[in-house]
Amino acid sequence: MLCYLNSARRVLQRIDVSEMSRSDINSMLAARGFRKEADAQQQGDEGAERSYGVPDEAPKPIVDEAAESVRVDL
């Protein structure tokens, strides 16, 4: 799981996400193949709802923090 989060963070650092909504970020990560399907399979939930990237219920500062790191790294 930690490897997944580090990979997703590297993708977000290369893109300016400051103007993107969480659902846009989730869609972008899903399009790049970042999925948490392994979590659902480990729990045995075949029909479990799968989440992508940044969860919608995540507090806004997490996304803003990622956007700040993008500006610094560029």
PDB file of N, H, CA, C and O in Angstrom:
ATOM      1  N   MET A   1       0.823  -1.188   0.000  1.00  0.00           N
ATOM      2  CA  MET A   1       0.000   0.000   0.000  1.00  0.00           C
ATOM      3  C   MET A   1       0.872   1.258   0.000  1.00  0.00           C
ATOM      4  O   MET A   1       0.563   2.237  -0.679  1.00  0.00           O
ATOM      5  N   LEU A   2       1.956   1.219   0.764  1.00  0.00           N
ATOM      6  H   LEU A   2       2.207   0.423   1.316  1.00  0.00           H
ATOM      7  CA  LEU A   2       2.848   2.373   0.826  1.00  0.00           C
ATOM      8  C   LEU A   2       3.473   2.650  -0.538  1.00  0.00           C
ATOM      9  O   LEU A   2       3.637   3.806  -0.930  1.00  0.00           O
ATOM     10  N   CYS A   3       3.817   1.595  -1.249  1.00  0.00           N
ATOM     11  H   CYS A   3       3.684   0.657  -0.930  1.00  0.00           H
ATOM     12  CA  CYS A   3       4.379   1.741  -2.598  1.00  0.00           C
ATOM     13  C   CYS A   3       3.365   2.421  -3.519  1.00  0.00           C
ATOM     14  O   CYS A   3       3.723   3.288  -4.317  1.00  0.00           O
ATOM     15  N   TYR A   4       2.091   2.019  -3.399  1.00  0.00           N
ATOM     16  H   TYR A   4       1.800   1.315  -2.751  1.00  0.00           H
ATOM     17  CA  TYR A   4       1.012   2.616  -4.189  1.00  0.00           C
ATOM     18  C   TYR A   4       0.923   4.113  -3.914  1.00  0.00           C
ATOM     19  O   TYR A   4       0.841   4.917  -4.843  1.00  0.00           O
ATOM     20  N   LEU A   5       0.940   4.486  -2.634  1.00  0.00           N
ATOM     21  H   LEU A   5       1.007   3.834  -1.879  1.00  0.00           H
ATOM     22  CA  LEU A   5       0.824   5.897  -2.270  1.00  0.00           C
ATOM     23  C   LEU A   5       2.018   6.704  -2.758  1.00  0.00           C
ATOM     24  O   LEU A   5       1.852   7.829  -3.228  1.00  0.00           O
ATOM     25  N   ASN A   6       3.209   6.148  -2.652  1.00  0.00           N
ATOM     26  H   ASN A   6       3.344   5.234  -2.270  1.00  0.00           H
ATOM     27  CA  ASN A   6       4.404   6.849  -3.136  1.00  0.00           C
ATOM     28  C   ASN A   6       4.353   7.048  -4.644  1.00  0.00           C
ATOM     29  O   ASN A   6       4.727   8.111  -5.139  1.00  0.00           O
ATOM     30  N   SER A   7       3.895   6.040  -5.379  1.00  0.00           N
ATOM     31  H   SER A   7       3.591   5.176  -4.976  1.00  0.00           H
ATOM     32  CA  SER A   7       3.788   6.159  -6.836  1.00  0.00           C
ATOM     33  C   SER A   7       2.764   7.218  -7.217  1.00  0.00           C
ATOM     34  O   SER A   7       3.014   8.037  -8.101  1.00  0.00           O
ATOM     35  N   ALA A   8       1.617   7.204  -6.554  1.00  0.00           N
ATOM     36  H   ALA A   8       1.415   6.538  -5.836  1.00  0.00           H
ATOM     37  CA  ALA A   8       0.579   8.196  -6.843  1.00  0.00           C
ATOM     38  C   ALA A   8       1.072   9.601  -6.508  1.00  0.00           C
ATOM     39  O   ALA A   8       0.782  10.549  -7.239  1.00  0.00           O
ATOM     40  N   ARG A   9       1.803   9.742  -5.428  1.00  0.00           N
ATOM     41  H   ARG A   9       2.038   8.973  -4.834  1.00  0.00           H
ATOM     42  CA  ARG A   9       2.330  11.055  -5.045  1.00  0.00           C
ATOM     43  C   ARG A   9       3.308  11.579  -6.093  1.00  0.00           C
ATOM     44  O   ARG A   9       3.295  12.767  -6.413  1.00  0.00           O
ATOM     45  N   ARG A  10       4.160  10.696  -6.631  1.00  0.00           N
ATOM     46  H   ARG A  10       4.171   9.730  -6.371  1.00  0.00           H
ATOM     47  CA  ARG A  10       5.107  11.121  -7.675  1.00  0.00           C
ATOM     48  C   ARG A  10       4.355  11.623  -8.903  1.00  0.00           C
ATOM     49  O   ARG A  10       4.768  12.605  -9.519  1.00  0.00           O
ATOM     50  N   VAL A  11       3.261  10.966  -9.264  1.00  0.00           N
ATOM     51  H   VAL A  11       2.925  10.168  -8.763  1.00  0.00           H
ATOM     52  CA  VAL A  11       2.459  11.418 -10.404  1.00  0.00           C
ATOM     53  C   VAL A  11       1.881  12.794 -10.110  1.00  0.00           C
ATOM     54  O   VAL A  11       1.935  13.686 -10.956  1.00  0.00           O
ATOM     55  N   LEU A  12       1.328  12.970  -8.911  1.00  0.00           N
ATOM     56  H   LEU A  12       1.285  12.245  -8.223  1.00  0.00           H
ATOM     57  CA  LEU A  12       0.725  14.253  -8.550  1.00  0.00           C
ATOM     58  C   LEU A  12       1.761  15.371  -8.494  1.00  0.00           C
ATOM     59  O   LEU A  12       1.426  16.528  -8.752  1.00  0.00           O
ATOM     60  N   GLN A  13       2.996  15.056  -8.166  1.00  0.00           N
ATOM     61  H   GLN A  13       3.268  14.116  -7.956  1.00  0.00           H
ATOM     62  CA  GLN A  13       4.036  16.076  -8.097  1.00  0.00           C
ATOM     63  C   GLN A  13       4.410  16.595  -9.479  1.00  0.00           C
ATOM     64  O   GLN A  13       4.913  17.711  -9.604  1.00  0.00           O
ATOM     65  N   ARG A  14       4.174  15.811 -10.503  1.00  0.00           N
ATOM     66  H   ARG A  14       3.765  14.904 -10.402  1.00  0.00           H
ATOM     67  CA  ARG A  14       4.517  16.246 -11.864  1.00  0.00           C
ATOM     68  C   ARG A  14       3.401  17.052 -12.513  1.00  0.00           C
ATOM     69  O   ARG A  14       3.584  17.599 -13.601  1.00  0.00           O
ATOM     70  N   ILE A  15       2.252  17.129 -11.861  1.00  0.00           N
ATOM     71  H   ILE A  15       2.103  16.685 -10.978  1.00  0.00           H
ATOM     72  CA  ILE A  15       1.087  17.791 -12.443  1.00  0.00           C
ATOM     73  C   ILE A  15       0.608  18.877 -11.489  1.00  0.00           C
ATOM     74  O   ILE A  15       0.609  18.675 -10.274  1.00  0.00           O
ATOM     75  N   ASP A  16       0.202  20.021 -12.020  1.00  0.00           N
ATOM     76  H   ASP A  16       0.201  20.185 -13.006  1.00  0.00           H
ATOM     77  CA  ASP A  16      -0.348  21.085 -11.179  1.00  0.00           C
ATOM     78  C   ASP A  16      -1.788  20.730 -10.829  1.00  0.00           C
ATOM     79  O   ASP A  16      -2.689  20.852 -11.659  1.00  0.00           O
ATOM     80  N   VAL A  17      -1.992  20.289  -9.593  1.00  0.00           N
ATOM     81  H   VAL A  17      -1.260  20.190  -8.919  1.00  0.00           H
ATOM     82  CA  VAL A  17      -3.322  19.855  -9.161  1.00  0.00           C
ATOM     83  C   VAL A  17      -4.046  20.933  -8.356  1.00  0.00           C
ATOM     84  O   VAL A  17      -5.108  20.673  -7.791  1.00  0.00           O
ATOM     85  N   SER A  18      -3.485  22.131  -8.299  1.00  0.00           N
ATOM     86  H   SER A  18      -2.622  22.343  -8.758  1.00  0.00           H
ATOM     87  CA  SER A  18      -4.071  23.180  -7.465  1.00  0.00           C
ATOM     88  C   SER A  18      -5.474  23.576  -7.918  1.00  0.00           C
ATOM     89  O   SER A  18      -6.287  23.985  -7.089  1.00  0.00           O
ATOM     90  N   GLU A  19      -5.777  23.468  -9.195  1.00  0.00           N
ATOM     91  H   GLU A  19      -5.117  23.136  -9.868  1.00  0.00           H
ATOM     92  CA  GLU A  19      -7.088  23.857  -9.713  1.00  0.00           C
ATOM     93  C   GLU A  19      -7.991  22.659  -9.993  1.00  0.00           C
ATOM     94  O   GLU A  19      -9.077  22.818 -10.550  1.00  0.00           O
ATOM     95  N   MET A  20      -7.553  21.476  -9.615  1.00  0.00           N
ATOM     96  H   MET A  20      -6.671  21.348  -9.163  1.00  0.00           H
ATOM     97  CA  MET A  20      -8.331  20.267  -9.897  1.00  0.00           C
ATOM     98  C   MET A  20      -9.165  19.870  -8.685  1.00  0.00           C
ATOM     99  O   MET A  20      -8.738  20.039  -7.543  1.00  0.00           O
ATOM    100  N   SER A  21     -10.362  19.340  -8.947  1.00  0.00           N
ATOM    101  H   SER A  21     -10.709  19.204  -9.875  1.00  0.00           H
ATOM    102  CA  SER A  21     -11.182  18.812  -7.855  1.00  0.00           C
ATOM    103  C   SER A  21     -10.689  17.415  -7.499  1.00  0.00           C
ATOM    104  O   SER A  21      -9.931  16.805  -8.253  1.00  0.00           O
ATOM    105  N   ARG A  22     -11.120  16.915  -6.352  1.00  0.00           N
ATOM    106  H   ARG A  22     -11.736  17.410  -5.739  1.00  0.00           H
ATOM    107  CA  ARG A  22     -10.709  15.572  -5.944  1.00  0.00           C
ATOM    108  C   ARG A  22     -11.174  14.525  -6.949  1.00  0.00           C
ATOM    109  O   ARG A  22     -10.448  13.573  -7.237  1.00  0.00           O
ATOM    110  N   SER A  23     -12.387  14.699  -7.486  1.00  0.00           N
ATOM    111  H   SER A  23     -12.976  15.473  -7.252  1.00  0.00           H
ATOM    112  CA  SER A  23     -12.875  13.711  -8.451  1.00  0.00           C
ATOM    113  C   SER A  23     -12.048  13.743  -9.735  1.00  0.00           C
ATOM    114  O   SER A  23     -11.821  12.700 -10.349  1.00  0.00           O
ATOM    115  N   ASP A  24     -11.592  14.939 -10.150  1.00  0.00           N
ATOM    116  H   ASP A  24     -11.776  15.786  -9.652  1.00  0.00           H
ATOM    117  CA  ASP A  24     -10.716  15.035 -11.322  1.00  0.00           C
ATOM    118  C   ASP A  24      -9.383  14.334 -11.064  1.00  0.00           C
ATOM    119  O   ASP A  24      -8.855  13.643 -11.935  1.00  0.00           O
ATOM    120  N   ILE A  25      -8.846  14.521  -9.856  1.00  0.00           N
ATOM    121  H   ILE A  25      -9.274  15.083  -9.149  1.00  0.00           H
ATOM    122  CA  ILE A  25      -7.587  13.867  -9.491  1.00  0.00           C
ATOM    123  C   ILE A  25      -7.775  12.356  -9.475  1.00  0.00           C
ATOM    124  O   ILE A  25      -6.932  11.614  -9.980  1.00  0.00           O
ATOM    125  N   ASN A  26      -8.891  11.899  -8.890  1.00  0.00           N
ATOM    126  H   ASN A  26      -9.576  12.501  -8.480  1.00  0.00           H
ATOM    127  CA  ASN A  26      -9.174  10.461  -8.845  1.00  0.00           C
ATOM    128  C   ASN A  26      -9.291   9.884 -10.249  1.00  0.00           C
ATOM    129  O   ASN A  26      -8.766   8.805 -10.525  1.00  0.00           O
ATOM    130  N   SER A  27      -9.979  10.599 -11.140  1.00  0.00           N
ATOM    131  H   SER A  27     -10.405  11.476 -10.916  1.00  0.00           H
ATOM    132  CA  SER A  27     -10.143  10.133 -12.521  1.00  0.00           C
ATOM    133  C   SER A  27      -8.802  10.061 -13.239  1.00  0.00           C
ATOM    134  O   SER A  27      -8.530   9.106 -13.967  1.00  0.00           O
ATOM    135  N   MET A  28      -7.967  11.073 -13.030  1.00  0.00           N
ATOM    136  H   MET A  28      -8.188  11.849 -12.438  1.00  0.00           H
ATOM    137  CA  MET A  28      -6.654  11.094 -13.658  1.00  0.00           C
ATOM    138  C   MET A  28      -5.798   9.929 -13.168  1.00  0.00           C
ATOM    139  O   MET A  28      -5.133   9.269 -13.966  1.00  0.00           O
ATOM    140  N   LEU A  29      -5.810   9.675 -11.859  1.00  0.00           N
ATOM    141  H   LEU A  29      -6.350  10.212 -11.211  1.00  0.00           H
ATOM    142  CA  LEU A  29      -5.037   8.558 -11.317  1.00  0.00           C
ATOM    143  C   LEU A  29      -5.584   7.221 -11.815  1.00  0.00           C
ATOM    144  O   LEU A  29      -4.813   6.312 -12.121  1.00  0.00           O
ATOM    145  N   ALA A  30      -6.895   7.100 -11.898  1.00  0.00           N
ATOM    146  H   ALA A  30      -7.521   7.839 -11.650  1.00  0.00           H
ATOM    147  CA  ALA A  30      -7.502   5.860 -12.388  1.00  0.00           C
ATOM    148  C   ALA A  30      -7.109   5.615 -13.842  1.00  0.00           C
ATOM    149  O   ALA A  30      -6.847   4.478 -14.232  1.00  0.00           O
ATOM    150  N   ALA A  31      -7.068   6.680 -14.645  1.00  0.00           N
ATOM    151  H   ALA A  31      -7.281   7.604 -14.328  1.00  0.00           H
ATOM    152  CA  ALA A  31      -6.683   6.543 -16.047  1.00  0.00           C
ATOM    153  C   ALA A  31      -5.232   6.092 -16.188  1.00  0.00           C
ATOM    154  O   ALA A  31      -4.868   5.459 -17.179  1.00  0.00           O
ATOM    155  N   ARG A  32      -4.412   6.417 -15.202  1.00  0.00           N
ATOM    156  H   ARG A  32      -4.709   6.931 -14.397  1.00  0.00           H
ATOM    157  CA  ARG A  32      -3.004   6.013 -15.224  1.00  0.00           C
ATOM    158  C   ARG A  32      -2.780   4.653 -14.573  1.00  0.00           C
ATOM    159  O   ARG A  32      -1.641   4.206 -14.440  1.00  0.00           O
ATOM    160  N   GLY A  33      -3.860   3.997 -14.170  1.00  0.00           N
ATOM    161  H   GLY A  33      -4.786   4.360 -14.278  1.00  0.00           H
ATOM    162  CA  GLY A  33      -3.739   2.642 -13.645  1.00  0.00           C
ATOM    163  C   GLY A  33      -3.563   2.536 -12.144  1.00  0.00           C
ATOM    164  O   GLY A  33      -3.269   1.450 -11.645  1.00  0.00           O
ATOM    165  N   PHE A  34      -3.732   3.618 -11.409  1.00  0.00           N
ATOM    166  H   PHE A  34      -3.971   4.501 -11.815  1.00  0.00           H
ATOM    167  CA  PHE A  34      -3.611   3.565  -9.954  1.00  0.00           C
ATOM    168  C   PHE A  34      -4.954   3.161  -9.368  1.00  0.00           C
ATOM    169  O   PHE A  34      -5.879   3.969  -9.283  1.00  0.00           O
ATOM    170  N   ARG A  35      -5.046   1.917  -8.972  1.00  0.00           N
ATOM    171  H   ARG A  35      -4.295   1.261  -9.041  1.00  0.00           H
ATOM    172  CA  ARG A  35      -6.293   1.393  -8.422  1.00  0.00           C
ATOM    173  C   ARG A  35      -5.997   0.625  -7.151  1.00  0.00           C
ATOM    174  O   ARG A  35      -4.910   0.073  -6.982  1.00  0.00           O
ATOM    175  N   LYS A  36      -6.958   0.597  -6.274  1.00  0.00           N
ATOM    176  H   LYS A  36      -7.841   1.045  -6.412  1.00  0.00           H
ATOM    177  CA  LYS A  36      -6.806  -0.136  -5.024  1.00  0.00           C
ATOM    178  C   LYS A  36      -7.550  -1.466  -5.089  1.00  0.00           C
ATOM    179  O   LYS A  36      -8.131  -1.904  -4.096  1.00  0.00           O
ATOM    180  N   GLU A  37      -7.533  -2.097  -6.234  1.00  0.00           N
ATOM    181  H   GLU A  37      -7.061  -1.742  -7.041  1.00  0.00           H
ATOM    182  CA  GLU A  37      -8.236  -3.364  -6.398  1.00  0.00           C
ATOM    183  C   GLU A  37      -7.663  -4.442  -5.500  1.00  0.00           C
ATOM    184  O   GLU A  37      -8.397  -5.318  -5.041  1.00  0.00           O
ATOM    185  N   ALA A  38      -6.376  -4.395  -5.244  1.00  0.00           N
ATOM    186  H   ALA A  38      -5.780  -3.683  -5.617  1.00  0.00           H
ATOM    187  CA  ALA A  38      -5.746  -5.409  -4.398  1.00  0.00           C
ATOM    188  C   ALA A  38      -6.356  -5.399  -3.001  1.00  0.00           C
ATOM    189  O   ALA A  38      -6.515  -6.455  -2.389  1.00  0.00           O
ATOM    190  N   ASP A  39      -6.698  -4.223  -2.495  1.00  0.00           N
ATOM    191  H   ASP A  39      -6.569  -3.365  -2.992  1.00  0.00           H
ATOM    192  CA  ASP A  39      -7.314  -4.130  -1.169  1.00  0.00           C
ATOM    193  C   ASP A  39      -8.645  -4.860  -1.137  1.00  0.00           C
ATOM    194  O   ASP A  39      -8.918  -5.601  -0.192  1.00  0.00           O
ATOM    195  N   ALA A  40      -9.472  -4.666  -2.145  1.00  0.00           N
ATOM    196  H   ALA A  40      -9.250  -4.064  -2.913  1.00  0.00           H
ATOM    197  CA  ALA A  40     -10.780  -5.317  -2.187  1.00  0.00           C
ATOM    198  C   ALA A  40     -10.627  -6.826  -2.330  1.00  0.00           C
ATOM    199  O   ALA A  40     -11.401  -7.584  -1.746  1.00  0.00           O
ATOM    200  N   GLN A  41      -9.640  -7.267  -3.097  1.00  0.00           N
ATOM    201  H   GLN A  41      -9.010  -6.651  -3.571  1.00  0.00           H
ATOM    202  CA  GLN A  41      -9.431  -8.699  -3.279  1.00  0.00           C
ATOM    203  C   GLN A  41      -8.914  -9.344  -2.007  1.00  0.00           C
ATOM    204  O   GLN A  41      -9.283 -10.479  -1.705  1.00  0.00           O
ATOM    205  N   GLN A  42      -8.066  -8.650  -1.250  1.00  0.00           N
ATOM    206  H   GLN A  42      -7.766  -7.729  -1.495  1.00  0.00           H
ATOM    207  CA  GLN A  42      -7.552  -9.190   0.002  1.00  0.00           C
ATOM    208  C   GLN A  42      -8.670  -9.380   1.012  1.00  0.00           C
ATOM    209  O   GLN A  42      -8.634 -10.323   1.802  1.00  0.00           O
ATOM    210  N   GLN A  43      -9.652  -8.508   1.000  1.00  0.00           N
ATOM    211  H   GLN A  43      -9.681  -7.741   0.359  1.00  0.00           H
ATOM    212  CA  GLN A  43     -10.760  -8.602   1.930  1.00  0.00           C
ATOM    213  C   GLN A  43     -11.816  -9.587   1.446  1.00  0.00           C
ATOM    214  O   GLN A  43     -12.738  -9.919   2.191  1.00  0.00           O
ATOM    215  N   GLY A  44     -11.696 -10.052   0.220  1.00  0.00           N
ATOM    216  H   GLY A  44     -10.947  -9.783  -0.386  1.00  0.00           H
ATOM    217  CA  GLY A  44     -12.642 -11.009  -0.318  1.00  0.00           C
ATOM    218  C   GLY A  44     -13.933 -10.389  -0.803  1.00  0.00           C
ATOM    219  O   GLY A  44     -14.903 -11.108  -1.045  1.00  0.00           O
ATOM    220  N   ASP A  45     -13.976  -9.096  -0.952  1.00  0.00           N
ATOM    221  H   ASP A  45     -13.189  -8.512  -0.756  1.00  0.00           H
ATOM    222  CA  ASP A  45     -15.176  -8.417  -1.423  1.00  0.00           C
ATOM    223  C   ASP A  45     -15.115  -8.299  -2.940  1.00  0.00           C
ATOM    224  O   ASP A  45     -14.521  -7.361  -3.473  1.00  0.00           O
ATOM    225  N   GLU A  46     -15.721  -9.237  -3.622  1.00  0.00           N
ATOM    226  H   GLU A  46     -16.204  -9.999  -3.189  1.00  0.00           H
ATOM    227  CA  GLU A  46     -15.701  -9.204  -5.086  1.00  0.00           C
ATOM    228  C   GLU A  46     -16.436  -7.979  -5.619  1.00  0.00           C
ATOM    229  O   GLU A  46     -15.997  -7.367  -6.593  1.00  0.00           O
ATOM    230  N   GLY A  47     -17.541  -7.622  -4.992  1.00  0.00           N
ATOM    231  H   GLY A  47     -17.898  -8.119  -4.201  1.00  0.00           H
ATOM    232  CA  GLY A  47     -18.332  -6.489  -5.469  1.00  0.00           C
ATOM    233  C   GLY A  47     -18.039  -5.210  -4.724  1.00  0.00           C
ATOM    234  O   GLY A  47     -18.831  -4.269  -4.779  1.00  0.00           O
ATOM    235  N   ALA A  48     -16.929  -5.154  -4.034  1.00  0.00           N
ATOM    236  H   ALA A  48     -16.286  -5.919  -3.990  1.00  0.00           H
ATOM    237  CA  ALA A  48     -16.610  -3.965  -3.233  1.00  0.00           C
ATOM    238  C   ALA A  48     -16.406  -2.759  -4.137  1.00  0.00           C
ATOM    239  O   ALA A  48     -15.861  -2.861  -5.236  1.00  0.00           O
ATOM    240  N   GLU A  49     -16.847  -1.646  -3.654  1.00  0.00           N
ATOM    241  H   GLU A  49     -17.289  -1.563  -2.761  1.00  0.00           H
ATOM    242  CA  GLU A  49     -16.640  -0.409  -4.401  1.00  0.00           C
ATOM    243  C   GLU A  49     -15.160  -0.061  -4.344  1.00  0.00           C
ATOM    244  O   GLU A  49     -14.566  -0.032  -3.266  1.00  0.00           O
ATOM    245  N   ARG A  50     -14.572   0.200  -5.487  1.00  0.00           N
ATOM    246  H   ARG A  50     -15.054   0.176  -6.363  1.00  0.00           H
ATOM    247  CA  ARG A  50     -13.138   0.484  -5.544  1.00  0.00           C
ATOM    248  C   ARG A  50     -12.924   1.992  -5.563  1.00  0.00           C
ATOM    249  O   ARG A  50     -13.655   2.738  -6.215  1.00  0.00           O
ATOM    250  N   SER A  51     -11.906   2.413  -4.832  1.00  0.00           N
ATOM    251  H   SER A  51     -11.313   1.807  -4.303  1.00  0.00           H
ATOM    252  CA  SER A  51     -11.598   3.839  -4.796  1.00  0.00           C
ATOM    253  C   SER A  51     -10.278   4.077  -5.522  1.00  0.00           C
ATOM    254  O   SER A  51      -9.430   3.188  -5.603  1.00  0.00           O
ATOM    255  N   TYR A  52     -10.119   5.267  -6.037  1.00  0.00           N
ATOM    256  H   TYR A  52     -10.807   5.990  -5.972  1.00  0.00           H
ATOM    257  CA  TYR A  52      -8.937   5.624  -6.805  1.00  0.00           C
ATOM    258  C   TYR A  52      -8.290   6.860  -6.195  1.00  0.00           C
ATOM    259  O   TYR A  52      -8.973   7.802  -5.794  1.00  0.00           O
ATOM    260  N   GLY A  53      -6.958   6.842  -6.130  1.00  0.00           N
ATOM    261  H   GLY A  53      -6.403   6.077  -6.456  1.00  0.00           H
ATOM    262  CA  GLY A  53      -6.228   8.044  -5.752  1.00  0.00           C
ATOM    263  C   GLY A  53      -6.621   8.633  -4.417  1.00  0.00           C
ATOM    264  O   GLY A  53      -6.639   7.937  -3.402  1.00  0.00           O
ATOM    265  N   VAL A  54      -6.935   9.912  -4.419  1.00  0.00           N
ATOM    266  H   VAL A  54      -6.920  10.477  -5.244  1.00  0.00           H
ATOM    267  CA  VAL A  54      -7.281  10.637  -3.203  1.00  0.00           C
ATOM    268  C   VAL A  54      -8.748  10.388  -2.890  1.00  0.00           C
ATOM    269  O   VAL A  54      -9.602  10.666  -3.732  1.00  0.00           O
ATOM    270  N   PRO A  55      -9.068   9.874  -1.709  1.00  0.00           N
ATOM    271  CA  PRO A  55     -10.474   9.621  -1.392  1.00  0.00           C
ATOM    272  C   PRO A  55     -11.281  10.912  -1.346  1.00  0.00           C
ATOM    273  O   PRO A  55     -10.773  11.950  -0.922  1.00  0.00           O
ATOM    274  N   ASP A  56     -12.551  10.849  -1.786  1.00  0.00           N
ATOM    275  H   ASP A  56     -12.964  10.006  -2.131  1.00  0.00           H
ATOM    276  CA  ASP A  56     -13.397  12.034  -1.801  1.00  0.00           C
ATOM    277  C   ASP A  56     -13.612  12.606  -0.413  1.00  0.00           C
ATOM    278  O   ASP A  56     -13.807  13.813  -0.267  1.00  0.00           O
ATOM    279  N   GLU A  57     -13.579  11.756   0.619  1.00  0.00           N
ATOM    280  H   GLU A  57     -13.420  10.776   0.501  1.00  0.00           H
ATOM    281  CA  GLU A  57     -13.800  12.252   1.972  1.00  0.00           C
ATOM    282  C   GLU A  57     -12.522  12.797   2.612  1.00  0.00           C
ATOM    283  O   GLU A  57     -12.539  13.208   3.772  1.00  0.00           O
ATOM    284  N   ALA A  58     -11.430  12.803   1.875  1.00  0.00           N
ATOM    285  H   ALA A  58     -11.416  12.469   0.932  1.00  0.00           H
ATOM    286  CA  ALA A  58     -10.166  13.319   2.414  1.00  0.00           C
ATOM    287  C   ALA A  58     -10.277  14.827   2.624  1.00  0.00           C
ATOM    288  O   ALA A  58     -10.916  15.517   1.830  1.00  0.00           O
ATOM    289  N   PRO A  59      -9.672  15.333   3.665  1.00  0.00           N
ATOM    290  CA  PRO A  59      -9.716  16.780   3.890  1.00  0.00           C
ATOM    291  C   PRO A  59      -8.983  17.525   2.776  1.00  0.00           C
ATOM    292  O   PRO A  59      -7.989  17.029   2.246  1.00  0.00           O
ATOM    293  N   LYS A  60      -9.456  18.673   2.434  1.00  0.00           N
ATOM    294  H   LYS A  60     -10.263  19.075   2.865  1.00  0.00           H
ATOM    295  CA  LYS A  60      -8.902  19.482   1.350  1.00  0.00           C
ATOM    296  C   LYS A  60      -7.406  19.783   1.519  1.00  0.00           C
ATOM    297  O   LYS A  60      -6.697  19.816   0.513  1.00  0.00           O
ATOM    298  N   PRO A  61      -6.886  20.004   2.744  1.00  0.00           N
ATOM    299  CA  PRO A  61      -5.458  20.323   2.871  1.00  0.00           C
ATOM    300  C   PRO A  61      -4.521  19.270   2.293  1.00  0.00           C
ATOM    301  O   PRO A  61      -3.404  19.607   1.901  1.00  0.00           O
ATOM    302  N   ILE A  62      -4.933  18.010   2.227  1.00  0.00           N
ATOM    303  H   ILE A  62      -5.840  17.736   2.546  1.00  0.00           H
ATOM    304  CA  ILE A  62      -4.075  16.982   1.641  1.00  0.00           C
ATOM    305  C   ILE A  62      -3.823  17.296   0.169  1.00  0.00           C
ATOM    306  O   ILE A  62      -2.689  17.209  -0.304  1.00  0.00           O
ATOM    307  N   VAL A  63      -4.876  17.660  -0.551  1.00  0.00           N
ATOM    308  H   VAL A  63      -5.797  17.731  -0.167  1.00  0.00           H
ATOM    309  CA  VAL A  63      -4.735  17.998  -1.965  1.00  0.00           C
ATOM    310  C   VAL A  63      -3.927  19.284  -2.102  1.00  0.00           C
ATOM    311  O   VAL A  63      -3.064  19.381  -2.975  1.00  0.00           O
ATOM    312  N   ASP A  64      -4.197  20.271  -1.250  1.00  0.00           N
ATOM    313  H   ASP A  64      -4.898  20.192  -0.541  1.00  0.00           H
ATOM    314  CA  ASP A  64      -3.453  21.527  -1.312  1.00  0.00           C
ATOM    315  C   ASP A  64      -1.976  21.310  -1.006  1.00  0.00           C
ATOM    316  O   ASP A  64      -1.117  21.944  -1.616  1.00  0.00           O
ATOM    317  N   GLU A  65      -1.676  20.417  -0.065  1.00  0.00           N
ATOM    318  H   GLU A  65      -2.375  19.901   0.431  1.00  0.00           H
ATOM    319  CA  GLU A  65      -0.284  20.113   0.270  1.00  0.00           C
ATOM    320  C   GLU A  65       0.427  19.502  -0.935  1.00  0.00           C
ATOM    321  O   GLU A  65       1.585  19.823  -1.202  1.00  0.00           O
ATOM    322  N   ALA A  66      -0.259  18.627  -1.661  1.00  0.00           N
ATOM    323  H   ALA A  66      -1.200  18.366  -1.444  1.00  0.00           H
ATOM    324  CA  ALA A  66       0.319  18.031  -2.865  1.00  0.00           C
ATOM    325  C   ALA A  66       0.564  19.108  -3.919  1.00  0.00           C
ATOM    326  O   ALA A  66       1.587  19.089  -4.603  1.00  0.00           O
ATOM    327  N   ALA A  67      -0.369  20.044  -4.050  1.00  0.00           N
ATOM    328  H   ALA A  67      -1.200  20.059  -3.495  1.00  0.00           H
ATOM    329  CA  ALA A  67      -0.212  21.121  -5.028  1.00  0.00           C
ATOM    330  C   ALA A  67       0.976  22.008  -4.664  1.00  0.00           C
ATOM    331  O   ALA A  67       1.720  22.440  -5.545  1.00  0.00           O
ATOM    332  N   GLU A  68       1.157  22.280  -3.379  1.00  0.00           N
ATOM    333  H   GLU A  68       0.553  21.929  -2.664  1.00  0.00           H
ATOM    334  CA  GLU A  68       2.296  23.086  -2.943  1.00  0.00           C
ATOM    335  C   GLU A  68       3.612  22.396  -3.290  1.00  0.00           C
ATOM    336  O   GLU A  68       4.551  23.048  -3.745  1.00  0.00           O
ATOM    337  N   SER A  69       3.685  21.086  -3.079  1.00  0.00           N
ATOM    338  H   SER A  69       2.921  20.557  -2.709  1.00  0.00           H
ATOM    339  CA  SER A  69       4.924  20.376  -3.379  1.00  0.00           C
ATOM    340  C   SER A  69       5.198  20.372  -4.876  1.00  0.00           C
ATOM    341  O   SER A  69       6.355  20.336  -5.294  1.00  0.00           O
ATOM    342  N   VAL A  70       4.136  20.409  -5.691  1.00  0.00           N
ATOM    343  H   VAL A  70       3.196  20.438  -5.351  1.00  0.00           H
ATOM    344  CA  VAL A  70       4.319  20.463  -7.143  1.00  0.00           C
ATOM    345  C   VAL A  70       4.977  21.783  -7.516  1.00  0.00           C
ATOM    346  O   VAL A  70       5.917  21.811  -8.310  1.00  0.00           O
ATOM    347  N   ARG A  71       4.491  22.862  -6.952  1.00  0.00           N
ATOM    348  H   ARG A  71       3.727  22.839  -6.307  1.00  0.00           H
ATOM    349  CA  ARG A  71       5.063  24.173  -7.276  1.00  0.00           C
ATOM    350  C   ARG A  71       6.525  24.260  -6.844  1.00  0.00           C
ATOM    351  O   ARG A  71       7.346  24.849  -7.547  1.00  0.00           O
ATOM    352  N   VAL A  72       6.849  23.680  -5.699  1.00  0.00           N
ATOM    353  H   VAL A  72       6.181  23.202  -5.128  1.00  0.00           H
ATOM    354  CA  VAL A  72       8.220  23.721  -5.193  1.00  0.00           C
ATOM    355  C   VAL A  72       9.142  22.874  -6.056  1.00  0.00           C
ATOM    356  O   VAL A  72      10.268  23.278  -6.348  1.00  0.00           O
ATOM    357  N   ASP A  73       8.664  21.690  -6.468  1.00  0.00           N
ATOM    358  H   ASP A  73       7.750  21.362  -6.231  1.00  0.00           H
ATOM    359  CA  ASP A  73       9.504  20.774  -7.227  1.00  0.00           C
ATOM    360  C   ASP A  73       9.741  21.232  -8.663  1.00  0.00           C
ATOM    361  O   ASP A  73      10.735  20.839  -9.273  1.00  0.00           O
ATOM    362  N   LEU A  74       8.862  22.043  -9.205  1.00  0.00           N
ATOM    363  H   LEU A  74       8.055  22.363  -8.709  1.00  0.00           H
ATOM    364  CA  LEU A  74       9.039  22.500 -10.577  1.00  0.00           C
ATOM    365  C   LEU A  74      10.111  23.545 -10.587  1.00  0.00           C
ATOM    366  O   LEU A  74      10.438  24.083 -11.645  1.00  0.00           O
TER     367      LEU A  74
END
